[in-house]
Amino acid sequence: MSQHSLQAQLKTLSRAKSQQINAKAASSLTQFELAYLRMASAQGIASKHWLELLLRTTLSPHELLTAENDLHAADIDKLKTQTSDKLTSLAIAWERECANHHIVSYDSSNYPCSLKQLDSPPLVLFVVGEPQCLIKPQVAVVGSRRASLQGKQIAKTLASDLSNNGITVTSGLAMGIDSAAHQGGLVNTGKTVAVMGTGPDIVYPAKNKPLFDAIVSGKGACITEFFPGQGPKPWHFPRRNRIIAALTLGTLVVEAKIKSGTLITANLAADLGREVFAVPGNIYHEHAQGCHWLIQQGAKLVTNVNDIIDEIDVEPLQLGIPVDIENEKSEVNSLATDKLLASVDYDITAIDVIAQRNAVTVSDVMASLLEYELRGLVAAVPGGYIKLRGK
């Protein structure tokens, strides 16, 4: 056998092997999922155009992309020219990298029905973690990236309380309030969903990579509509915010300026008929102005988790969480009559001021405050303590 002939056979074998690998890459996704993925790769086309065409033709997604003699063939061909084989291949390769990587398409059982209310809902969602988290009852907790220590403590506490009531906490994986919300959502056996403004393989900001990993290992989910390899762009974040608003039963705002992405999310939630909640703050603090404006517009003022649970259409008992009413009443009554706890303000209160208000020594006050801190009722901050719960 000549060398030329041998090289030709090797090329043929290599080509055949490559085709087998490509076939295997596609085999983990159904025809429907692949079709939606290809449609989504046409990033210059709003998803509503594909969905409208599916309704008009009554074809399946796969049939739509292979149609030749349909009455709407011209419209189909026009959209098909915008699809990207490169993006589709990247997505398939990403999905095959890890068992935790999932592509949830528009018709999937794990695709949230609430997202279909959007004018142009994502045709696919890239999910790192547990796709089932997407269809659980969720509340968004969002706010300023440059939040105060007190704001972050409040966000974490409320997120933890929501999680303990079986409600998944959803946020945007940003610094500040978002990070605190995810951390609170992970407390005990809680779940949290992070909606990203990048592809599923790029964590932004990069310093939140440990939080990203904690969410995934904690059986939560990090999700995005952006394809692998796509980094942060300014226009990605309003798109991310609309998913947060649509995905959840309500949106809780903890610290936000009047002109901010957080208020855009809250307004989107209101437009979609979702509940909007806001935590009040110091009237002189610019990051409280957005919350106060929302309250003036009709958002519910929140001081504890019950203010949220009372408004959303989910009961803790429906989630399989036992509620010890007698113990709960007992704790509330004892806290309500606790003079020392009442002497700690929601702004920074100096230790000597707390001691003076209770006519006890500083050492006795510190011992009691340590107990309250462990119970999540107060937090030590530079200059003293702040109260965390409105009880």
C-alpha positions in Angstrom: 0.0 0.0 0.0 1.4 3.4 -1.0 2.0 6.1 1.5 -0.5 8.3 -0.3 -3.1 5.6 -0.1 -2.4 5.0 3.7 -2.8 8.8 4.4 -6.1 8.8 2.5 -7.4 5.9 4.6 -6.3 7.6 7.9 -8.1 10.8 6.8 -11.2 8.8 6.1 -11.0 7.1 9.5 -10.4 10.4 11.2 -13.4 12.0 9.5 -15.6 9.0 10.4 -14.5 9.2 14.0 -15.1 13.0 14.1 -18.6 12.4 12.7 -19.3 9.8 15.5 -18.1 12.2 18.1 -20.4 14.9 16.7 -23.3 12.5 16.6 -22.6 11.5 20.2 -22.4 15.2 21.2 -25.9 15.8 19.8 -27.4 12.6 21.1 -27.8 13.9 24.7 -30.3 16.5 23.5 -33.7 15.7 21.9 -34.6 17.0 18.4 -36.9 19.6 20.1 -34.1 20.8 22.3 -31.7 21.0 19.4 -34.2 22.9 17.4 -34.9 25.5 20.1 -31.1 25.8 20.7 -30.6 26.5 17.0 -33.4 29.1 17.0 -31.9 30.8 20.1 -28.5 31.0 18.3 -30.1 33.6 15.9 -29.3 36.3 18.4 -30.5 39.1 16.1 -34.0 37.6 16.1 -36.4 38.1 19.0 -37.8 34.8 20.3 -41.4 36.0 19.8 -40.9 35.8 16.0 -40.0 32.1 16.2 -42.9 31.4 18.6 -45.4 33.2 16.4 -44.2 31.2 13.4 -44.6 28.0 15.3 -48.2 28.9 16.1 -48.9 29.9 12.5 -47.4 26.9 10.9 -48.5 24.3 13.5 -45.1 22.6 12.9 -42.9 21.2 15.6 -39.6 23.2 16.3 -37.7 20.4 14.4 -40.1 20.4 11.5 -40.0 24.2 11.3 -36.2 24.2 10.8 -36.3 21.5 8.1 -39.4 22.7 6.3 -39.1 23.3 2.6 -42.6 23.2 1.0 -44.5 25.0 3.7 -46.7 28.0 2.9 -44.4 30.0 5.3 -41.1 28.7 3.8 -40.0 32.2 2.8 -40.4 33.5 6.4 -38.7 30.4 7.8 -35.8 30.7 5.5 -35.3 34.4 6.4 -35.1 33.4 10.1 -32.9 30.4 9.5 -30.2 32.5 7.8 -29.6 34.2 11.2 -28.9 31.0 13.1 -25.3 30.2 14.2 -23.7 26.8 13.8 -20.8 28.0 15.9 -22.9 29.0 18.9 -25.0 25.8 18.6 -21.8 23.7 18.6 -20.4 25.6 21.6 -23.6 25.0 23.5 -23.7 21.3 22.8 -20.0 21.0 23.8 -20.7 22.9 27.0 -23.7 20.7 27.9 -21.5 17.5 27.5 -18.7 18.8 29.7 -20.3 18.0 33.0 -23.3 16.2 34.5 -24.3 19.5 36.2 -24.6 21.3 32.8 -28.2 21.3 31.4 -30.0 23.0 28.5 -33.7 23.6 29.4 -35.7 24.4 26.3 -39.0 26.2 26.0 -41.1 23.0 26.0 -39.2 21.3 28.8 -41.0 20.2 32.0 -38.4 22.2 33.9 -39.0 25.4 31.9 -40.9 27.9 34.2 -44.4 28.7 32.9 -44.0 32.2 34.4 -41.3 33.0 31.9 -43.7 32.5 29.1 -45.5 35.7 30.1 -42.6 37.7 28.7 -43.0 39.3 25.3 -39.9 37.4 24.1 -39.1 34.6 26.6 -35.8 32.8 26.3 -36.1 29.8 24.0 -33.4 28.0 26.0 -31.9 28.4 29.5 -28.4 27.2 30.3 -28.4 25.7 33.8 -25.5 24.8 36.0 -26.9 22.8 39.0 -30.4 21.6 39.5 -33.0 22.4 36.8 -35.8 21.5 39.1 -35.1 24.6 41.1 -36.6 26.7 38.3 -40.1 25.4 38.9 -40.1 25.9 42.7 -41.8 28.8 44.5 -39.3 31.7 44.3 -38.9 35.3 45.7 -36.3 37.7 44.3 -34.1 39.6 46.7 -32.2 42.4 45.0 -30.5 45.7 45.7 -27.5 47.9 45.5 -24.0 46.6 44.6 -22.6 49.1 47.0 -24.9 48.2 49.9 -24.2 49.1 53.5 -23.2 46.4 56.1 -26.7 46.8 57.6 -28.4 46.3 54.2 -26.4 43.2 53.5 -27.2 41.8 57.0 -30.9 42.5 56.4 -30.8 40.8 52.9 -29.1 37.8 54.3 -31.5 37.4 57.2 -34.6 37.8 55.1 -33.3 35.4 52.5 -32.5 32.9 55.2 -36.0 33.2 56.6 -37.5 32.8 53.2 -35.4 29.7 52.6 -36.4 28.2 56.0 -40.0 28.6 54.8 -39.3 26.5 51.7 -39.1 29.4 49.3 -36.2 29.5 46.9 -34.3 32.8 46.9 -33.5 34.3 43.5 -31.0 37.1 42.7 -28.5 38.3 40.1 -25.1 37.1 41.5 -23.8 40.7 41.7 -21.9 42.1 44.7 -23.7 43.7 47.6 -27.3 42.8 48.2 -27.4 40.0 45.6 -24.5 38.1 47.1 -25.9 38.5 50.6 -29.3 37.2 49.4 -27.6 34.1 47.8 -25.7 33.5 51.0 -28.8 33.7 53.1 -30.6 31.4 50.7 -28.0 28.7 51.2 -28.4 28.6 55.0 -29.4 25.2 56.3 -30.9 23.2 53.4 -32.1 26.2 51.5 -32.0 26.7 47.8 -31.1 29.7 45.7 -31.1 30.6 42.0 -28.6 32.9 40.4 -29.6 34.6 37.1 -26.5 35.5 35.2 -25.7 38.3 32.7 -23.0 36.2 31.0 -22.7 32.8 29.4 -22.9 29.8 31.9 -19.1 29.4 31.8 -18.2 32.9 32.8 -18.8 34.2 36.3 -19.2 37.9 36.7 -17.9 39.4 38.9 -15.0 36.9 39.0 -14.7 37.3 42.8 -18.1 35.6 43.1 -16.8 32.3 41.7 -16.7 30.7 45.2 -20.4 31.8 45.6 -21.2 30.4 42.2 -19.6 27.0 43.2 -21.4 27.1 46.6 -24.8 27.6 44.9 -24.2 24.6 42.6 -22.9 22.3 45.3 -25.8 23.4 47.5 -28.2 21.9 44.9 -29.2 25.4 43.7 -28.9 26.6 40.1 -27.0 29.3 38.2 -28.9 30.1 35.0 -28.6 32.3 31.9 -30.1 32.8 28.4 -26.6 33.8 27.1 -24.5 31.2 25.2 -21.2 29.8 26.5 -18.3 32.2 25.9 -20.4 35.3 26.0 -19.0 37.8 28.6 -20.7 40.7 30.4 -22.2 43.4 28.2 -24.2 46.5 29.4 -27.3 45.3 27.6 -27.2 41.8 29.1 -28.2 43.0 32.6 -31.6 44.5 31.7 -32.3 41.1 30.0 -31.2 39.3 33.1 -33.4 41.5 35.3 -36.5 40.7 33.3 -35.9 37.0 33.9 -35.5 37.6 37.7 -38.8 39.6 37.7 -40.7 37.0 35.7 -39.3 33.9 37.4 -40.5 34.9 40.9 -43.7 35.4 42.9 -42.4 38.7 44.1 -39.4 41.0 44.3 -38.0 42.3 47.5 -35.8 45.4 47.3 -33.2 46.0 50.0 -31.3 49.3 49.4 -31.4 50.9 46.0 -31.0 54.3 44.4 -33.8 56.0 42.5 -32.1 55.5 39.2 -30.8 51.9 39.3 -31.2 48.5 37.7 -32.8 47.3 40.9 -35.8 49.6 40.4 -36.0 48.5 36.8 -36.4 44.9 38.1 -39.1 46.0 40.6 -41.0 47.9 37.9 -40.8 44.9 35.6 -42.2 42.7 38.4 -45.1 45.1 38.9 -45.8 45.2 35.2 -46.0 41.4 35.2 -48.5 41.4 38.1 -46.0 40.2 40.7 -45.7 41.5 44.3 -43.2 44.2 45.1 -41.7 44.5 48.5 -39.3 47.1 50.0 -37.3 47.4 53.2 -37.3 51.0 54.6 -34.1 52.7 55.6 -32.6 56.0 56.9 -34.2 58.9 55.1 -30.8 60.5 54.6 -29.3 57.4 53.0 -29.3 57.6 49.2 -29.6 53.9 48.9 -32.8 54.0 50.9 -34.4 56.5 48.5 -35.4 53.8 45.9 -37.1 51.7 48.6 -39.0 54.7 49.9 -40.1 55.6 46.4 -41.4 52.0 45.8 -43.3 52.1 49.1 -44.9 55.4 48.0 -45.9 53.7 44.8 -47.6 50.9 46.7 -44.9 48.4 47.4 -45.4 46.6 50.7 -43.1 47.7 53.5 -41.2 44.8 54.9 -39.7 44.4 58.4 -39.7 40.6 58.6 -40.4 37.5 56.5 -44.0 37.3 57.5 -44.7 40.5 55.6 -43.7 38.7 52.4 -45.3 35.3 53.1 -48.6 37.0 53.9 -48.7 38.4 50.3 -47.5 35.6 48.1 -49.7 32.7 47.0 -47.7 30.0 48.9 -48.3 28.7 52.4 -45.4 27.1 54.4 -47.7 24.1 55.2 -48.2 23.6 51.4 -44.4 23.3 51.1 -44.4 20.5 53.7 -42.8 22.6 56.4 -44.2 22.1 59.9 -45.1 25.2 61.8 -44.9 25.2 65.6 -47.4 27.9 66.3 -47.2 27.7 70.1 -43.4 28.0 70.2 -43.6 30.8 67.6 -46.1 32.8 69.7 -44.0 32.2 72.8 -40.8 33.5 71.1 -42.6 36.5 69.7 -44.1 37.4 73.0 -40.8 37.1 74.9 -39.0 39.2 72.3 -41.7 41.8 72.4 -41.2 42.3 76.1 -37.4 42.1 76.0 -36.3 45.5 77.2 -32.6 45.0 76.2 -33.4 44.0 72.7 -35.8 47.0 72.4 -33.0 49.3 73.4 -31.0 48.3 70.2 -31.9 50.5 67.3 -32.0 49.7 63.5 -29.2 52.2 63.1 -25.9 51.7 64.9 -26.3 51.8 68.7 -23.2 52.2 70.9 -22.7 49.5 73.6 -22.5 52.1 76.4 -25.8 53.6 75.2 -27.5 50.2 75.4 -26.0 49.7 78.9 -27.2 53.1 80.0 -30.7 52.4 78.7 -30.9 49.2 80.7 -29.0 50.4 83.8 -26.6 47.4 83.7 -22.9 47.1 83.2 -21.3 46.9 79.7 -20.0 43.4 80.4 -23.5 42.2 81.2 -24.8 43.9 78.0 -22.1 42.3 75.9 -23.0 38.8 77.2 -26.6 39.3 76.3 -25.8 40.8 72.9 -23.6 37.8 72.0 -26.6 35.5 72.6 -28.8 37.8 70.4 -26.1 37.8 67.7 -26.0 34.0 67.6 -29.8 34.0 67.3 -29.6 36.4 64.3 -31.5 39.2 66.1 -28.6 41.7 66.2 -25.3 42.2 64.4 -22.0 43.6 65.7 -20.8 46.5 63.5 -18.1 49.2 63.9 -19.3 51.5 66.6 -21.8 49.1 68.3 -24.8 46.9 67.3 -27.8 47.1 65.0 -31.1 45.2 65.3 -31.9 42.9 62.4 -35.4 41.8 62.9 -38.5 43.9 63.4 -39.8 42.0 66.5 
